[in-house]
Amino acid sequence: MIDHSRFQNTYFENRFYPRIELSDVSFEKSDLSNLTLYSSSVHRVTFSDCKLTGIDFSETVFQNVTFQNCRLNLAGFNFSRFKSVAFTDCDLSGAEFDGTEFKQFMFTRCNLDECLFANTSLLGLDFTDSTFNKITATVPALKGLKVNREQALSLSTILGIIIEE
């Protein structure tokens, strides 16, 4: 367990830390790329200006967590649960959210291009101020997702809609 700690400008080597508990921890300008932290517990944690490329958070429980200005491209959040979590100004391109549960969750000004949302309900989520050219999701997963006009056009391919001018 790691609690009541602050990591600043820290590099974590490509390591395997399954079932770790993080509580009341702050990561600032740190590199956690390619870490494996599956089946972990992350409570009251902030990630600010961090590089988390390829991190594996599969089967992890997140509660009261913020990601601010982080690079999370190719991150894995498969079968994870989020409650009171916010991603703001983050690059999540290519991230995977398969079987993920979202409660009190926000994406704000994030890059969601090429994200996978499989077996995941997006009901109540708002993508309007985030960007993507393409995401992968099942049709039922899209129910209740709030998007802007451009995003709706991108999602039309998932729905099998052909739009002509």
Sequence and secondary structure as in RCSB ss.txt:
>XXXX:A:sequence
MIDHSRFQNTYFENRFYPRIELSDVSFEKSDLSNLTLYSSSVHRVTFSDCKLTGIDFSETVFQNVTFQNCRLNLA
GFNFSRFKSVAFTDCDLSGAEFDGTEFKQFMFTRCNLDECLFANTSLLGLDFTDSTFNKITATVPALKGLKVNRE
QALSLSTILGIIIEE
>XXXX:A:secstr
 EEEEEEES B  S B TT EEEEEEEES B TT B TT EEEEEEEES B TT B TT EEEEEEEES B TT 
B TT EEEEEEEES B TT B TT EEEEEEEES B TT EE S   TT B TTSB S  EE TGGGTT B  HH
HHHHHHHHHT     
